[in-house]
Amino acid sequence: MSTNFFGQVYEVVKKIPFGKVTTYGAIATYLGSGASARTVGWAMNNSHQYSNIPAHRVVNRNGLLTGKHHFSGTNLMQQLLESEGLKIEDDKIINFEKHLWDPNKTT
């Protein structure tokens, strides 16, 4: 996938509301490339060079903080999510469905 796809991913991620999360797959589906969840993950791994991308708000389809190793510091992804009111246990968001934002269902 091209850098342009990464840019499209970043534009979606910037729209995730405070206190909400979305998934790699939801972003891929929104961009018309449902089979590209892994590429969305690569985009998120690359996003840390930009300060305005809330990459901590993107998790896997089960609410797991699978991208946490790409954040500097100990448990930074978890800390950022907790600062937005989410509860995390064993690297998984508690009440994940309550916090899930689906870009495919927004108007």
FIMITI-593024 format. One line per field, with one value per residue: residue number from 1; residue in three letters; x, z, y of N, C-alpha, C in turn. Coordinates in nm, 3 decimals, decimal comma. Atoms other than C-alpha are relative to their C-alpha. Example, Ala and Ser with C-alpha at 12.3 -4.5 7.8 and 13.67 -1.06 7.14 Angstrom:
2
pos c(1|2) $
code c(ALA|SER) $
nxx c(0,089|-0,082) $
nzz c(0,000|-0,006) $
nyy c(-0,119|-0,119) $
caxx c(1,230|1,367) $
cazz c(0,780|0,714) $
cayy c(-0,450|-0,106) $
cxx c(0,090|-0,077) $
czz c(0,000|0,073) $
cyy c(0,120|0,109) $
This chain:
107
pos c(1|2|3|4|5|6|7|8|9|10|11|12|13|14|15|16|17|18|19|20|21|22|23|24|25|26|27|28|29|30|31|32|33|34|35|36|37|38|39|40|41|42|43|44|45|46|47|48|49|50|51|52|53|54|55|56|57|58|59|60|61|62|63|64|65|66|67|68|69|70|71|72|73|74|75|76|77|78|79|80|81|82|83|84|85|86|87|88|89|90|91|92|93|94|95|96|97|98|99|100|101|102|103|104|105|106|107) $
code c(MET|SER|THR|ASN|PHE|PHE|GLY|GLN|VAL|TYR|GLU|VAL|VAL|LYS|LYS|ILE|PRO|PHE|GLY|LYS|VAL|THR|THR|TYR|GLY|ALA|ILE|ALA|THR|TYR|LEU|GLY|SER|GLY|ALA|SER|ALA|ARG|THR|VAL|GLY|TRP|ALA|MET|ASN|ASN|SER|HIS|GLN|TYR|SER|ASN|ILE|PRO|ALA|HIS|ARG|VAL|VAL|ASN|ARG|ASN|GLY|LEU|LEU|THR|GLY|LYS|HIS|HIS|PHE|SER|GLY|THR|ASN|LEU|MET|GLN|GLN|LEU|LEU|GLU|SER|GLU|GLY|LEU|LYS|ILE|GLU|ASP|ASP|LYS|ILE|ILE|ASN|PHE|GLU|LYS|HIS|LEU|TRP|ASP|PRO|ASN|LYS|THR|THR) $
nxx c(0,084|-0,078|0,000|0,129|0,089|-0,035|0,059|0,144|0,016|-0,023|0,115|0,107|-0,041|0,017|0,143|0,045|0,027|-0,062|0,067|0,047|-0,101|0,049|-0,085|-0,071|0,095|0,104|-0,062|-0,021|0,131|0,041|-0,078|0,033|-0,102|0,026|-0,102|-0,128|-0,017|-0,142|-0,065|0,036|-0,094|-0,130|0,013|-0,002|-0,138|-0,075|0,063|-0,060|-0,084|0,089|0,052|0,144|0,072|0,027|-0,017|0,040|0,144|0,022|-0,027|0,045|0,146|0,043|-0,030|-0,135|-0,098|-0,104|-0,102|-0,063|-0,146|-0,049|0,003|-0,115|0,037|0,066|0,147|0,048|0,129|0,099|0,013|0,074|0,141|0,054|0,019|0,124|0,109|0,015|-0,063|-0,077|-0,044|-0,074|-0,014|0,128|0,094|0,119|0,120|-0,048|0,109|0,046|-0,097|-0,032|0,047|-0,007|0,009|0,097|0,134|0,011|0,056) $
nzz c(0,000|0,015|-0,107|0,007|-0,085|-0,137|-0,023|-0,016|-0,133|-0,101|-0,002|-0,075|-0,141|-0,059|-0,028|-0,113|-0,113|-0,131|-0,079|0,087|0,077|0,116|0,032|0,128|0,100|0,025|0,083|0,134|0,064|0,031|0,115|0,117|0,016|-0,118|-0,024|-0,025|-0,142|-0,034|0,055|-0,093|-0,111|0,042|0,001|-0,138|-0,047|0,062|-0,034|-0,118|0,039|0,005|-0,135|0,000|0,030|-0,126|0,031|-0,116|0,010|0,096|-0,065|0,085|0,002|-0,131|-0,100|-0,054|0,033|0,074|0,046|-0,115|0,005|0,089|-0,075|-0,088|-0,141|-0,053|-0,003|0,042|0,067|-0,105|-0,078|0,079|0,001|-0,135|-0,022|0,070|-0,072|0,026|-0,096|0,069|-0,085|0,080|0,135|0,070|-0,043|-0,069|0,066|0,130|0,089|-0,045|0,043|0,143|0,099|0,133|0,102|0,102|-0,049|-0,025|0,115) $
nyy c(-0,118|-0,122|-0,099|-0,064|0,080|-0,035|-0,133|0,019|0,061|-0,104|-0,091|0,068|0,009|-0,133|-0,020|0,083|-0,090|0,016|0,102|0,107|0,072|0,074|0,114|0,000|0,049|-0,101|-0,104|0,058|0,009|-0,138|-0,047|0,081|0,103|0,082|0,102|-0,068|-0,036|0,008|-0,119|-0,107|0,017|-0,053|-0,146|-0,046|0,013|-0,109|-0,129|-0,061|-0,114|-0,117|-0,026|-0,025|0,123|0,070|0,142|0,080|0,029|0,109|0,128|0,110|0,023|0,048|-0,102|0,018|-0,105|0,071|-0,093|-0,067|0,007|-0,105|-0,126|-0,016|0,001|0,120|-0,004|-0,131|0,013|0,022|-0,123|-0,098|0,041|-0,018|-0,144|-0,036|0,062|0,143|0,090|0,103|0,110|0,099|-0,056|0,004|-0,103|0,048|-0,054|-0,044|-0,041|-0,132|-0,102|0,020|-0,096|0,062|-0,106|0,039|-0,031|-0,142|-0,075) $
caxx c(0,000|0,112|0,194|-0,133|-0,320|-0,132|-0,243|-0,604|-0,569|-0,432|-0,725|-0,970|-0,772|-0,780|-1,162|-1,178|-1,347|-1,182|-1,259|-1,334|-1,135|-1,168|-1,013|-0,769|-1,040|-1,302|-1,063|-0,974|-1,343|-1,419|-1,146|-1,294|-1,017|-1,162|-0,882|-0,615|-0,640|-0,277|-0,174|-0,366|-0,151|0,163|0,035|-0,022|0,330|0,459|0,234|0,450|0,661|0,358|0,240|-0,121|-0,220|-0,397|-0,261|-0,341|-0,709|-0,661|-0,680|-0,750|-1,100|-1,110|-1,006|-0,648|-0,369|-0,172|0,017|0,144|0,502|0,528|0,482|0,777|0,777|0,632|0,260|0,219|-0,069|-0,256|-0,185|-0,316|-0,637|-0,684|-0,641|-0,943|-1,151|-1,107|-1,027|-0,764|-0,697|-0,439|-0,387|-0,758|-1,020|-1,293|-1,642|-1,483|-1,817|-1,911|-1,599|-1,598|-1,630|-1,707|-1,622|-1,859|-2,155|-2,089|-2,259) $
cazz c(0,000|-0,066|0,170|0,048|0,217|0,538|0,507|0,468|0,779|0,976|0,872|1,007|1,330|1,390|1,398|1,681|1,969|2,308|2,526|2,229|2,035|1,700|1,536|1,255|1,066|1,108|0,960|0,670|0,597|0,612|0,357|0,124|0,182|0,438|0,394|0,484|0,864|0,887|0,663|0,892|1,171|0,976|0,927|1,300|1,373|1,141|1,290|1,594|1,395|1,393|1,712|1,602|1,543|1,846|1,767|2,120|2,020|1,769|1,904|1,771|1,714|2,066|2,241|2,300|2,306|2,040|1,934|2,282|2,203|1,949|2,216|2,403|2,778|2,998|2,937|2,760|2,539|2,846|3,037|2,754|2,730|3,106|3,104|2,871|3,116|2,980|3,212|3,101|3,250|3,114|2,808|2,722|2,736|2,989|2,840|2,497|2,313|2,521|2,404|2,042|1,774|1,428|1,146|0,922|1,139|1,161|0,942) $
cayy c(0,000|0,351|0,633|0,785|0,497|0,574|0,938|0,826|0,609|0,906|1,125|0,866|0,823|1,200|1,175|0,920|1,103|1,149|0,847|0,622|0,364|0,194|-0,109|-0,167|-0,356|-0,084|0,171|-0,061|-0,124|0,249|0,312|0,049|-0,201|-0,442|-0,694|-0,437|-0,431|-0,536|-0,246|-0,012|-0,157|-0,076|0,278|0,308|0,180|0,452|0,724|0,792|1,036|1,271|1,438|1,489|1,125|0,968|0,622|0,502|0,496|0,212|-0,143|-0,489|-0,629|-0,773|-0,453|-0,564|-0,305|-0,488|-0,176|-0,092|-0,192|0,090|0,358|0,500|0,459|0,187|0,130|0,466|0,344|0,220|0,540|0,755|0,552|0,556|0,935|0,940|0,737|0,383|0,097|-0,155|-0,496|-0,742|-0,518|-0,533|-0,257|-0,329|-0,278|-0,250|-0,224|0,082|0,266|0,147|0,414|0,279|0,523|0,327|0,429|0,801|1,057) $
cxx c(0,088|-0,006|-0,134|-0,103|0,027|-0,062|-0,150|-0,030|0,013|-0,117|-0,117|0,034|-0,016|-0,145|-0,051|-0,021|0,079|-0,079|-0,056|0,120|-0,066|0,101|0,068|-0,097|-0,108|0,054|0,018|-0,133|-0,050|0,070|-0,022|0,098|-0,005|0,105|0,135|0,019|0,147|0,076|-0,034|0,093|0,138|-0,002|0,007|0,140|0,085|-0,048|0,071|0,096|-0,081|-0,063|-0,152|-0,084|-0,024|0,002|-0,042|-0,146|-0,032|0,047|-0,046|-0,150|-0,055|0,026|0,135|0,093|0,118|0,111|0,082|0,152|0,061|-0,005|0,123|-0,049|-0,072|-0,150|-0,059|-0,138|-0,111|-0,023|-0,080|-0,149|-0,065|-0,023|-0,126|-0,120|-0,023|0,070|0,063|0,039|0,063|0,007|-0,129|-0,094|-0,121|-0,121|0,034|-0,111|-0,051|0,089|0,031|-0,066|0,022|-0,013|-0,102|-0,143|-0,017|-0,055|0,081) $
czz c(0,000|0,125|0,001|0,085|0,147|0,036|0,021|0,137|0,106|0,008|0,075|0,149|0,070|0,038|0,118|0,120|0,126|0,078|-0,080|-0,067|-0,123|-0,030|-0,134|-0,112|-0,033|-0,089|-0,142|-0,076|-0,042|-0,125|-0,125|-0,026|0,121|0,032|0,040|0,145|0,040|-0,053|0,084|0,122|-0,033|-0,002|0,142|0,059|-0,051|0,048|0,113|-0,033|-0,007|0,137|0,004|-0,034|0,133|-0,018|0,115|-0,006|-0,102|0,062|-0,091|0,021|0,132|0,112|0,065|-0,047|-0,073|-0,049|0,110|-0,006|-0,090|0,065|0,089|0,145|0,037|0,005|-0,046|-0,068|0,104|0,079|-0,074|-0,004|0,137|0,031|-0,070|0,060|-0,027|0,108|-0,078|0,102|-0,089|-0,147|-0,081|0,059|0,063|-0,061|-0,136|-0,089|0,035|-0,055|-0,149|-0,087|-0,137|-0,106|-0,108|0,043|0,035|-0,124|-0,031) $
cyy c(0,125|0,086|0,073|-0,075|0,032|0,136|-0,008|-0,061|0,108|0,096|-0,061|-0,001|0,135|0,027|-0,081|0,093|-0,036|-0,105|-0,116|-0,066|-0,059|-0,110|0,019|-0,038|0,100|0,112|-0,052|-0,008|0,138|0,053|-0,086|-0,112|-0,094|-0,104|0,060|0,042|-0,001|0,123|0,122|-0,007|0,054|0,153|0,054|-0,011|0,115|0,137|0,074|0,114|0,130|0,020|0,012|-0,123|-0,074|-0,152|-0,090|-0,041|-0,110|-0,131|-0,113|-0,027|-0,052|0,101|-0,014|0,112|-0,062|0,091|0,063|0,003|0,107|0,138|0,006|-0,001|-0,129|0,023|0,134|-0,009|-0,016|0,128|0,105|-0,035|0,019|0,148|0,051|-0,073|-0,148|-0,080|-0,116|-0,107|-0,106|0,040|-0,004|0,105|-0,067|0,072|0,059|0,054|0,140|0,112|-0,005|0,107|-0,064|0,109|-0,032|0,034|0,147|0,068|0,120) $
